[in-house]
Amino acid sequence: MPTHVLQSVLPGLLQQVPTTLLYWFVPSAIALLLGTLLCIVRVGQHRVLYWACTVFISFFRGTPGIVQIYIIFFGLPKLFWAVHVDIDGWPAGAYFIIATSLNLSCFVCEVLKGGYLGVDHGQIEAGKSIGFGRFQNFFRVIAPQTLQISILNLKNLEIDVLKDTSVAYTIGAMEILGYANRVISNQFGVGQLWILGVAAIIYFILCALLELGFTAASHHMERHGRRS
Amino acid sequence: MDLDYDFMISDLPTVLAGLPKTLILTFWSMLFAIAMAVVFGGLILSRVPILKQSVIIINTFIKGVPLTVQLLFCYYAVPYVAKGCNGFLGYQYNPRHIPYFAAAVFALAANFGAYITDVVVSSMRAVDRGQYEAADAVGMNKFQGITHLIIPQAAVISIPSMTNYFIWLLKGTALASIVNVVEMLTTAKISAADGYQYLEAYIDAAVIYWAVCAGIEFMMGRFEHHIGFFMRQPESRVRPISS
């Protein structure tokens, strides 16, 4: 194992960890919000909105993430240019975050829908019967139980998103893999397999930490359901 | 928004010509992924002491590393492997024709094999215990019971998950475009390079992917309905008392 390769590359790779976490966290936060809204429409009664959302979700679930990233990357500036707004100065990471947020929202929506359908309908009626309003019922009864049912599927989604941040380098956003690739091409490929191996181990550790966090969260959420 | 609609329509057949390559890549990757999953799943189910643990460790590591990293790793590693295989089974190493396609198949198969292992294990475990006893009762030995009774049922149980992973894999092959494999996305990219009409070509590609994925989902749904007849509950003639 060439130690000097490791010594020169590892600090740089570790410096990119916050960027990767940013590319993971911002889409996750946006998608939780947008996914909830999509989910409310999908389980609701409004026909036109329902079909619009269904087509939207079908598109984002039926096309590869990398194609969506490319389309946003090339299409969004054109779209904004049509209304005379110049967004050419935006960093590549912004396009990645937008594309991933839209993509992830659709998957989160489907997971939350599954969780919502798993909530006992009696619970919602119980909430109404003790005088909760719509919002109170949503935040106190529906949302916590939906989350509890769907947390394991959410965990898988979030791990996928953390891993898919590595695609960002294809549009020039700098993160762990992008940095590794740049070092590889700067060194004309010396020690390329070792550098990629180190990057792989960093990703693995990040995924393991995320997994531990979600397991702890799901354990915490199930505290009321446990029988002693 | 000024899209070149004429180019978009005229480019559609060009991009569509890349679809067979995507499907071939998907087919080989899926085949090797299933082979790997069956072997690994068998090792987990048969509880061979050390092998079981090593399979679990390998799968956990594969699942924790992005597919992009695995593809790039295989992309950089394949020249060394190809050089090492020179003369093996009549293979001639040629630095001008490095088998990047095989590297992509290997990376995709390893990645999805790790996920499909779980499908294999859980489908086998989902078959009712009574079926094993039934095999005993009609005098089949263990091997016969597994091949004639358990595997056919487990295969049907696994169809929805397999369909999911097949569609994931079809979408995952788009990533192979970053490692010099010519498939549909690469075809779209090449066709757009002349006039810098990337957006139009990528929209074409997206539409084709969308249609193919929706088609596969629909067909597999019908197929499962057709083949899973034995799992459906017989229609009750007595109407249940409505609550």
Interface residues (C-beta under 8 A of the other chain):
Chain A: S58 F59 R61 G62 T63 P64 G65 I66 V67 Q68 Y70 I71 F74 G75 K78 L79 W81 A82 I159 K163 D164 T165 S166 V167 Y169 T170 L177 N181 I184 G189 Q192 L193 L196 G197 A199 A200 Y203 F204 C207 A208
Chain B: M1 D2 L3 F61 K63 G64 V65 P66 L67 T68 V69 Q70 L72 F73 Y76 A77 I167 K171 G172 T173 A174 L175 S177 I178 L185 Y198 L199 Y202 I203 A205 A206 Y209 W210 C213 A214
